[in-house]
Each structure stands twice: as C-alpha cells, then as structure tokens.
Amino acid sequence: MYKHIMVPLDGSELAECVTSHVKSIARGRHETIVSLVRAVDPAILPTSDPTSAEFGLTKSDRKQLVQQRTKAADQYLQDLIVRLDWRWANIITDVIVGEPAEGLAAYANQNKIDLIVIASHGRSGIRRLIMGSVADRIISSSCAAVLLVRAPGCTIPT
C-alpha cells in the first residue's frame, strides 16, 4: 500500500521512536522505499549587522557552519541505518537545508511520499502555541497520509 515512506528525524530519541513503526509497516515489502530525512535550519544562526553594532557570523561563517551541520546530519542518518540494522530495507537518506516544517512538506510533495511517520511531543495549550508543531505544519501542508506517533511515556492530562 505504501510505496514511499518518509521519516523526518531531528537527531533526538523522540524522533527515533517512530522507527519500530516504520519497520513494521515496511518490512517484507521489497518495493517500499524509506526516506530518512533530516532538516538543517540555517535561520537559527546569528548574523552580523554592523549598522546596529551587532556582530554575529559573517555570510562565509554561516555557509561553512551550514556545510558542517549538513555533513553531521548526513553522518547521523548513515549511523542510524547501521545502528537500527536496516540493511533489509530500501533506504534513502536526505538532508535538506531550510525551515524544517516547510522543507519536509516540500520534500514529501516533490518525492511523491505516500506516508509520513513522525513523532510528536504531545504539547498542548500555550506551549504548543509558542513553540509550534512541526508535525501539525507538515499535516496541513502535505498531501501524504501521516502517522503521528506519541512520545513514549505519554500521559493524558487530568
């Protein structure tokens, strides 16, 4: 049923909690492709603004830092494949540079993803409003089915 599954990862244990679900869905389906995708967000890096006497990173510094972070993200994905013993699967790894929710939704749409499997912190109320939700934004900007996996140890507030 699902020919191309996308797994957005940010390097956290929470994001990786979806891997057992993906394995259950894709195992034994040799035609299924699993794309492990990590987003590198350059917007969180400080920039220089000499007109206001604020000095952060130069454009060259930012470019070098993004390249280093992209390389580290790619290495993380390669290590994850080995650590999870996913040699049985048809795995693609991709690192995208840009705002995570927008970049991941665009990736899903451009690559004809059938299913996105993503973890959620399960935040609610003001914390969700302030921090936002990558998962929510992906759901609203992608045409793919989404399997939202709650964080391990999730409890329902009383």
Backbone as ProteinMPNN parsed JSONL, in Angstrom:
{"seq_chain_A": "MYKHIMVPLDGSELAECVTSHVKSIARGRHETIVSLVRAVDPAILPTSDPTSAEFGLTKSDRKQLVQQRTKAADQYLQDLIVRLDWRWANIITDVIVGEPAEGLAAYANQNKIDLIVIASHGRSGIRRLIMGSVADRIISSSCAAVLLVRAPGCTIPT", "coords_chain_A": {"N_chain_A": [[0.816, -1.187, 0.0], [1.866, 1.303, 0.86], [4.299, 2.877, -0.892], [6.373, 4.662, -0.703], [7.851, 5.857, 2.046], [8.298, 8.481, 4.309], [10.495, 9.52, 6.854], [10.849, 11.905, 9.064], [13.567, 13.184, 10.865], [15.237, 14.477, 13.741], [17.456, 13.976, 15.168], [16.944, 13.356, 17.763], [15.965, 11.193, 20.523], [13.237, 11.049, 20.764], [12.286, 11.563, 18.136], [13.298, 9.3, 16.9], [11.716, 7.308, 17.944], [9.796, 6.454, 16.238], [10.798, 4.567, 14.557], [10.412, 1.783, 14.976], [7.763, 1.489, 14.267], [7.833, 2.171, 11.563], [9.444, 0.131, 10.641], [7.767, -2.068, 11.058], [5.725, -1.505, 9.234], [7.036, -1.414, 6.754], [8.658, -3.704, 6.528], [9.384, -6.626, 4.75], [8.197, -5.769, 2.469], [9.465, -5.401, -0.37], [9.386, -3.527, -2.371], [8.97, -1.126, -1.15], [10.15, 2.08, -0.383], [12.098, 3.752, 1.994], [12.559, 6.894, 3.165], [14.808, 8.527, 5.061], [14.917, 11.552, 6.56], [16.52, 14.545, 7.348], [16.359, 17.813, 8.566], [18.213, 20.787, 8.255], [18.345, 23.769, 9.769], [19.186, 26.857, 8.812], [18.384, 29.312, 9.708], [18.515, 29.703, 12.425], [20.986, 30.559, 13.074], [23.127, 33.141, 14.258], [23.463, 36.393, 12.715], [25.595, 38.909, 11.234], [25.188, 42.368, 11.777], [26.402, 45.124, 11.08], [25.474, 47.778, 11.026], [23.913, 48.125, 13.23], [25.653, 47.653, 15.204], [25.824, 44.984, 15.928], [27.377, 41.99, 16.041], [27.628, 38.953, 14.625], [27.782, 35.969, 12.972], [29.575, 35.964, 9.906], [28.584, 35.946, 6.402], [30.147, 34.058, 5.12], [31.063, 32.548, 7.3], [28.595, 31.534, 8.165], [27.86, 29.981, 5.95], [29.879, 28.044, 5.997], [29.347, 26.874, 8.488], [26.756, 25.832, 8.05], [27.41, 23.936, 6.094], [29.008, 22.225, 7.649], [27.113, 21.37, 9.542], [25.302, 20.112, 7.854], [26.847, 18.009, 6.882], [27.284, 16.643, 9.304], [24.63, 15.955, 9.89], [24.072, 14.211, 7.781], [25.894, 12.167, 8.377], [24.836, 11.306, 10.809], [22.415, 10.147, 9.888], [23.42, 8.036, 8.316], [24.748, 6.549, 10.294], [22.544, 5.858, 11.849], [21.134, 4.053, 10.219], [22.858, 1.857, 10.304], [22.94, 1.381, 13.085], [20.275, 0.706, 13.628], [20.032, -1.52, 12.175], [19.004, -1.654, 9.477], [19.544, -2.826, 7.068], [18.034, -4.469, 5.523], [16.169, -2.989, 4.219], [15.048, -0.755, 1.566], [16.605, 1.995, 1.631], [16.73, 5.522, 1.612], [18.643, 8.369, 2.219], [18.377, 11.759, 3.099], [19.398, 15.113, 3.451], [18.037, 18.157, 4.126], [18.157, 21.669, 3.643], [16.886, 24.331, 5.359], [13.844, 25.83, 6.668], [12.409, 23.587, 8.905], [9.619, 22.424, 8.921], [8.387, 23.456, 6.566], [10.3, 22.677, 4.65], [10.308, 19.873, 4.917], [7.656, 19.231, 4.238], [7.629, 20.123, 1.585], [9.558, 18.384, 0.54], [8.22, 15.943, 0.837], [6.054, 16.315, -0.926], [7.373, 16.747, -3.385], [8.686, 14.324, -3.766], [6.785, 12.407, -4.006], [5.748, 11.104, -1.688], [4.069, 8.578, 0.098], [3.406, 8.074, 2.724], [3.979, 9.661, 5.786], [5.826, 9.282, 8.642], [5.933, 10.402, 11.798], [7.119, 11.693, 14.916], [5.616, 13.06, 17.897], [5.699, 15.557, 20.417], [3.503, 15.915, 21.91], [2.597, 18.272, 22.99], [0.481, 20.801, 24.408], [-1.88, 23.506, 24.668], [-0.576, 26.643, 25.77], [2.175, 26.153, 25.466], [2.297, 24.741, 23.042], [1.286, 26.665, 21.342], [3.236, 28.685, 21.505], [5.66, 27.315, 20.861], [4.987, 25.958, 18.594], [4.296, 23.371, 16.152], [5.973, 21.095, 14.362], [5.013, 18.744, 13.317], [2.204, 19.286, 13.082], [2.283, 21.327, 11.173], [3.35, 19.986, 9.0], [1.319, 18.145, 8.503], [-0.716, 19.871, 7.649], [0.371, 20.891, 5.308], [1.011, 18.935, 3.473], [0.172, 16.345, 1.139], [0.321, 13.711, 1.724], [-0.459, 10.707, 3.588], [-0.369, 10.706, 7.148], [1.259, 9.301, 9.855], [1.131, 9.791, 13.128], [3.123, 9.518, 15.86], [2.983, 9.216, 19.271], [5.021, 10.458, 21.932], [7.101, 8.224, 23.822], [5.876, 7.095, 26.952], [3.825, 8.836, 27.175], [1.281, 10.667, 28.778], [-2.107, 11.251, 29.626], [-3.369, 14.377, 30.337], [-5.033, 15.277, 33.381]], "CA_chain_A": [[0.0, 0.0, 0.0], [2.75, 2.468, 0.908], [5.487, 2.617, -1.699], [7.459, 5.561, -0.309], [7.609, 6.348, 3.407], [9.266, 9.481, 4.781], [10.676, 9.579, 8.301], [11.594, 13.096, 9.462], [14.35, 12.961, 12.077], [15.991, 15.645, 14.187], [18.578, 13.524, 15.979], [16.507, 13.091, 19.139], [15.367, 9.885, 20.811], [11.804, 11.161, 20.479], [12.067, 11.382, 16.693], [13.642, 7.926, 16.551], [10.75, 6.348, 18.486], [8.929, 6.008, 15.145], [11.473, 3.58, 13.71], [9.803, 0.452, 15.091], [6.521, 1.547, 13.493], [8.221, 2.14, 10.149], [9.939, -1.225, 10.366], [6.596, -2.948, 10.972], [4.973, -1.205, 8.018], [7.82, -1.639, 5.529], [9.368, -4.978, 6.494], [8.815, -7.636, 3.876], [7.709, -5.14, 1.236], [10.713, -5.057, -1.037], [9.205, -2.382, -3.248], [8.81, 0.078, -0.354], [11.321, 2.918, -0.149], [12.025, 4.528, 3.226], [13.431, 8.065, 3.135], [15.144, 9.137, 6.342], [15.193, 12.937, 6.184], [16.857, 15.452, 8.444], [16.391, 19.215, 8.141], [19.178, 21.681, 8.884], [17.726, 25.09, 9.714], [20.205, 27.895, 8.939], [17.807, 30.544, 10.254], [18.788, 29.848, 13.852], [22.353, 31.03, 13.248], [23.174, 34.606, 14.34], [24.099, 37.073, 11.591], [26.195, 40.206, 11.527], [24.517, 43.583, 11.334], [27.293, 46.2, 11.525], [24.765, 49.047, 11.172], [23.369, 48.219, 14.587], [26.759, 47.234, 16.081], [25.633, 43.598, 16.344], [28.266, 41.158, 15.24], [27.438, 37.515, 14.768], [28.544, 35.251, 11.961], [29.576, 36.514, 8.555], [27.969, 35.041, 5.437], [31.093, 32.955, 4.901], [30.993, 31.707, 8.504], [27.3, 30.845, 8.146], [27.92, 28.96, 4.908], [30.738, 26.966, 6.491], [28.639, 26.199, 9.571], [25.68, 25.043, 7.433], [28.06, 22.781, 5.477], [29.403, 21.31, 8.732], [25.901, 20.781, 10.118], [24.753, 19.214, 6.84], [27.694, 16.812, 6.896], [26.986, 15.931, 10.558], [23.281, 15.389, 9.755], [24.186, 13.061, 6.893], [26.587, 11.108, 9.119], [23.846, 10.796, 11.76], [21.492, 9.259, 9.173], [24.164, 6.818, 7.946], [24.952, 5.791, 11.535], [21.242, 5.345, 12.276], [20.845, 2.858, 9.425], [23.677, 0.76, 10.846], [22.521, 1.12, 14.466], [18.958, 0.068, 13.638], [20.132, -2.718, 11.329], [18.027, -1.516, 8.414], [20.135, -3.274, 5.809], [17.0, -5.206, 4.79], [15.234, -2.075, 3.575], [15.48, 0.144, 0.511], [16.686, 3.249, 2.381], [17.301, 6.734, 1.044], [18.842, 9.407, 3.229], [18.477, 13.105, 2.545], [19.484, 16.258, 4.354], [17.527, 19.35, 3.463], [18.52, 22.9, 4.334], [15.772, 25.271, 5.372], [12.906, 25.726, 7.781], [12.052, 22.164, 8.906], [8.258, 22.031, 8.522], [8.188, 23.773, 5.145], [11.204, 21.851, 3.858], [9.864, 18.475, 4.954], [6.419, 19.134, 3.448], [8.023, 20.244, 0.173], [10.231, 17.13, 0.197], [7.176, 14.913, 0.698], [5.287, 16.574, -2.139], [8.237, 16.589, -4.556], [9.143, 12.945, -3.898], [5.608, 11.538, -4.051], [5.696, 10.307, -0.461], [2.732, 8.049, 0.397], [3.182, 8.064, 4.169], [4.965, 10.325, 6.636], [5.747, 8.771, 10.009], [6.604, 11.435, 12.584], [6.846, 11.692, 16.353], [5.096, 14.306, 18.447], [5.905, 15.747, 21.859], [2.199, 15.914, 22.573], [2.388, 19.541, 23.695], [-0.829, 21.414, 24.226], [-2.038, 24.808, 25.299], [0.309, 27.757, 25.455], [3.465, 25.629, 24.99], [2.145, 24.418, 21.626], [1.093, 27.932, 20.64], [4.522, 29.383, 21.453], [6.702, 26.526, 20.217], [4.523, 25.434, 17.311], [4.404, 21.938, 15.979], [6.41, 20.698, 13.031], [4.07, 17.711, 12.864], [0.97, 19.95, 12.643], [2.525, 22.074, 9.951], [3.51, 19.009, 7.924], [-0.018, 17.611, 8.225], [-1.514, 20.844, 6.899], [0.99, 21.293, 4.046], [1.374, 17.79, 2.636], [-0.964, 15.523, 0.713], [0.571, 12.334, 2.134], [-1.01, 10.233, 4.852], [0.576, 10.95, 8.234], [1.135, 8.516, 11.078], [1.69, 10.573, 14.216], [3.453, 8.628, 16.97], [3.165, 9.951, 20.519], [6.256, 10.213, 22.668], [6.999, 7.159, 24.812], [5.543, 7.566, 28.278], [2.795, 9.876, 27.056], [0.175, 10.543, 29.721], [-3.213, 12.15, 29.341], [-3.558, 15.29, 31.481], [-6.339, 15.186, 34.059]], "C_chain_A": [[0.864, 1.257, 0.0], [4.032, 2.137, 0.172], [6.663, 3.493, -1.303], [7.092, 6.215, 1.02], [8.705, 7.349, 3.77], [9.285, 9.49, 6.306], [11.504, 10.822, 8.626], [12.29, 12.85, 10.798], [15.103, 14.229, 12.442], [17.176, 15.269, 15.071], [18.204, 13.177, 17.409], [15.969, 11.669, 19.287], [13.876, 9.909, 20.503], [11.538, 10.906, 18.999], [12.318, 9.94, 16.287], [12.638, 6.902, 17.064], [9.818, 5.82, 17.396], [9.52, 4.839, 14.373], [10.87, 2.184, 13.809], [8.491, 0.388, 14.306], [6.823, 1.44, 12.004], [8.672, 0.739, 9.764], [8.768, -2.187, 10.206], [5.826, -2.742, 9.676], [5.733, -1.667, 6.781], [8.455, -3.017, 5.427], [8.636, -5.98, 5.603], [8.243, -7.082, 2.59], [8.92, -4.602, 0.489], [10.598, -3.841, -1.94], [9.085, -1.07, -2.476], [10.15, 0.779, -0.158], [11.081, 3.687, 1.143], [13.045, 5.661, 3.117], [13.586, 8.611, 4.544], [15.617, 10.544, 6.017], [15.46, 13.777, 7.422], [16.963, 16.858, 7.89], [17.438, 19.975, 8.952], [18.637, 23.086, 8.682], [18.782, 26.175, 9.891], [19.686, 29.171, 9.59], [18.143, 30.746, 11.723], [20.208, 30.338, 14.13], [22.364, 32.556, 13.316], [23.897, 35.207, 13.127], [24.697, 38.393, 12.048], [25.316, 41.316, 10.989], [25.338, 44.765, 11.834], [26.582, 47.536, 11.728], [24.174, 49.216, 12.56], [24.389, 47.762, 15.624], [26.54, 45.845, 16.673], [26.469, 42.723, 15.43], [28.062, 39.7, 15.594], [28.339, 36.828, 13.768], [28.48, 35.981, 10.627], [28.878, 35.525, 7.633], [28.854, 33.828, 5.186], [31.08, 31.988, 6.08], [29.711, 30.885, 8.514], [27.312, 29.711, 7.128], [28.741, 27.762, 5.376], [30.032, 26.178, 7.596], [27.498, 25.332, 9.036], [26.265, 23.795, 6.772], [28.467, 21.756, 6.533], [28.183, 20.612, 9.319], [25.25, 19.803, 9.151], [25.536, 17.91, 6.811], [27.422, 15.977, 8.157], [25.606, 15.273, 10.488], [23.31, 14.148, 8.873], [24.856, 11.891, 7.614], [25.647, 10.478, 10.151], [22.91, 9.798, 11.074], [22.178, 7.958, 8.774], [24.38, 5.926, 9.171], [23.652, 5.154, 12.017], [20.879, 4.081, 11.514], [21.591, 1.656, 9.983], [23.183, 0.375, 12.234], [21.19, 0.377, 14.525], [18.918, -1.211, 12.808], [19.038, -2.715, 10.26], [18.602, -1.913, 7.065], [19.113, -3.982, 4.935], [16.148, -4.284, 3.935], [15.89, -1.278, 2.448], [15.454, 1.553, 1.106], [17.32, 4.343, 1.535], [17.51, 7.687, 2.211], [18.98, 10.744, 2.521], [18.569, 14.118, 3.67], [18.997, 17.458, 3.557], [17.906, 20.565, 4.306], [17.349, 23.862, 4.215], [14.899, 25.06, 6.592], [12.33, 24.314, 7.772], [10.658, 21.827, 8.397], [8.016, 22.285, 7.034], [9.038, 22.876, 4.261], [10.766, 20.401, 3.795], [8.583, 18.278, 4.146], [6.739, 19.217, 1.958], [8.702, 18.959, -0.301], [9.196, 16.031, -0.059], [6.406, 15.093, -0.598], [6.121, 16.327, -3.392], [8.624, 15.135, -4.814], [8.013, 11.932, -3.872], [5.564, 10.555, -2.878], [4.256, 9.869, -0.217], [2.375, 8.18, 1.875], [4.328, 8.779, 4.86], [4.754, 9.783, 8.037], [6.593, 9.705, 10.869], [6.188, 11.342, 14.041], [6.333, 13.061, 16.786], [5.373, 14.355, 19.938], [4.587, 15.671, 22.617], [1.959, 17.17, 23.381], [0.967, 20.033, 23.449], [-0.811, 22.79, 24.861], [-1.017, 25.828, 24.84], [1.671, 27.28, 24.947], [3.401, 25.313, 23.504], [2.022, 25.699, 20.803], [2.423, 28.659, 20.466], [5.532, 28.613, 20.616], [6.285, 26.011, 18.846], [4.679, 23.933, 17.252], [4.785, 21.638, 14.545], [5.428, 19.677, 12.477], [2.778, 18.333, 12.351], [1.165, 20.658, 11.315], [2.743, 21.141, 8.764], [2.147, 18.444, 7.517], [-0.807, 18.58, 7.345], [-0.905, 21.219, 5.557], [1.377, 20.149, 3.135], [0.121, 16.993, 2.291], [-0.824, 14.065, 1.168], [-0.199, 11.992, 3.416], [0.058, 10.438, 5.922], [0.242, 10.034, 9.409], [1.878, 9.286, 12.15], [1.882, 9.658, 15.411], [3.712, 9.484, 18.204], [4.469, 9.541, 21.191], [6.066, 9.062, 23.634], [6.734, 7.744, 26.185], [4.497, 8.667, 28.283], [1.694, 9.611, 28.089], [-0.886, 11.57, 29.347], [-3.42, 13.035, 30.549], [-4.954, 15.13, 32.074], [-6.8, 16.515, 34.527]], "O_chain_A": [[0.618, 2.177, -0.78], [4.765, 1.227, 0.56], [7.817, 3.128, -1.53], [6.157, 7.012, 1.106], [9.891, 7.09, 3.561], [8.242, 9.47, 6.959], [12.726, 10.804, 8.483], [11.674, 12.366, 11.747], [15.554, 14.968, 11.567], [17.822, 16.139, 15.655], [19.057, 12.75, 18.187], [15.572, 11.031, 18.312], [13.314, 8.917, 20.037], [10.658, 10.118, 18.652], [11.623, 9.412, 15.419], [12.694, 5.74, 16.663], [9.119, 4.831, 17.616], [8.809, 4.184, 13.611], [10.825, 1.469, 12.808], [8.152, -0.654, 13.745], [6.153, 0.708, 11.275], [8.326, 0.23, 8.698], [8.779, -3.031, 9.311], [5.33, -3.702, 9.086], [5.145, -2.243, 5.865], [8.764, -3.458, 4.321], [7.421, -6.15, 5.703], [7.845, -7.844, 1.709], [9.339, -3.465, 0.707], [11.601, -3.194, -2.243], [9.098, -0.001, -3.086], [11.151, 0.151, 0.186], [9.991, 4.212, 1.365], [14.245, 5.417, 2.992], [12.628, 9.094, 5.147], [16.594, 10.724, 5.29], [14.722, 13.723, 8.406], [17.59, 17.072, 6.852], [17.535, 19.823, 10.17], [18.489, 23.542, 7.548], [19.239, 26.4, 11.012], [20.479, 30.026, 9.986], [18.058, 31.87, 12.217], [20.59, 30.513, 15.287], [21.687, 33.208, 12.522], [24.823, 34.604, 12.584], [24.352, 38.921, 13.105], [24.769, 41.22, 9.891], [25.028, 45.346, 12.874], [27.04, 48.353, 12.527], [23.959, 50.34, 13.012], [24.042, 47.513, 16.779], [27.005, 45.552, 17.775], [26.293, 42.715, 14.211], [28.297, 39.278, 16.726], [29.541, 37.088, 13.732], [27.447, 36.547, 10.269], [28.608, 34.391, 8.029], [28.364, 32.707, 5.057], [31.085, 30.77, 5.898], [29.728, 29.694, 8.829], [26.833, 28.612, 7.408], [28.349, 26.612, 5.178], [30.113, 24.95, 7.632], [27.294, 24.217, 9.516], [25.687, 22.713, 6.874], [28.291, 20.554, 6.333], [28.211, 19.406, 9.565], [24.708, 18.781, 9.571], [24.951, 16.83, 6.725], [27.338, 14.751, 8.085], [25.43, 14.155, 10.973], [22.655, 13.15, 9.175], [24.423, 10.748, 7.471], [25.66, 9.263, 10.346], [22.642, 8.726, 11.616], [21.58, 6.887, 8.883], [24.219, 4.708, 9.099], [23.659, 4.036, 12.532], [20.366, 3.132, 12.106], [21.027, 0.571, 10.118], [23.022, -0.808, 12.534], [21.001, -0.488, 15.38], [17.897, -1.896, 12.749], [18.25, -3.655, 10.158], [18.188, -1.388, 6.032], [19.306, -4.087, 3.724], [15.472, -4.747, 3.017], [17.113, -1.146, 2.385], [14.422, 2.223, 1.092], [18.31, 4.12, 0.839], [16.655, 7.799, 3.089], [19.621, 10.844, 1.475], [17.907, 13.995, 4.7], [19.481, 17.736, 2.46], [17.965, 20.488, 5.533], [16.882, 24.167, 3.117], [15.184, 24.215, 7.44], [11.813, 23.873, 6.745], [10.536, 20.996, 7.498], [7.496, 21.42, 6.33], [8.564, 22.371, 3.244], [10.842, 19.769, 2.741], [8.437, 17.275, 3.448], [6.182, 18.464, 1.159], [8.451, 18.498, -1.414], [9.285, 15.29, -1.038], [6.135, 14.117, -1.296], [5.622, 15.756, -4.362], [8.864, 14.754, -5.96], [8.253, 10.733, -3.731], [5.372, 9.352, -3.054], [3.331, 10.676, -0.309], [1.213, 8.369, 2.236], [5.498, 8.538, 4.563], [3.641, 9.817, 8.563], [7.809, 9.793, 10.698], [5.061, 10.965, 14.361], [6.582, 14.075, 16.134], [5.297, 13.343, 20.635], [4.562, 15.397, 23.817], [1.202, 17.15, 24.351], [0.344, 19.727, 22.433], [0.159, 23.18, 25.509], [-0.641, 25.871, 23.668], [2.266, 27.93, 24.088], [4.354, 25.588, 22.776], [2.58, 25.805, 19.711], [2.702, 29.192, 19.392], [6.191, 29.192, 19.753], [7.136, 25.665, 18.027], [5.143, 23.307, 18.205], [4.013, 21.895, 13.622], [5.055, 19.738, 11.305], [2.298, 17.949, 11.285], [0.306, 20.593, 10.436], [2.361, 21.47, 7.641], [1.861, 18.285, 6.33], [-1.485, 18.162, 6.407], [-1.594, 21.815, 4.729], [2.02, 20.377, 2.11], [-0.852, 16.97, 3.045], [-1.755, 13.275, 1.011], [-0.539, 12.868, 4.212], [1.252, 10.353, 5.636], [-0.891, 9.994, 9.889], [3.1, 9.422, 12.097], [0.918, 9.086, 15.922], [4.562, 10.374, 18.181], [4.945, 8.418, 21.03], [4.991, 8.92, 24.216], [7.302, 8.776, 26.545], [4.31, 9.35, 29.29], [1.238, 8.48, 28.251], [-0.574, 12.633, 28.812], [-3.624, 12.541, 31.658], [-5.925, 14.88, 31.36], [-7.876, 16.623, 35.116]]}, "name": "protein", "num_of_chains": 1, "seq": "MYKHIMVPLDGSELAECVTSHVKSIARGRHETIVSLVRAVDPAILPTSDPTSAEFGLTKSDRKQLVQQRTKAADQYLQDLIVRLDWRWANIITDVIVGEPAEGLAAYANQNKIDLIVIASHGRSGIRRLIMGSVADRIISSSCAAVLLVRAPGCTIPT"}
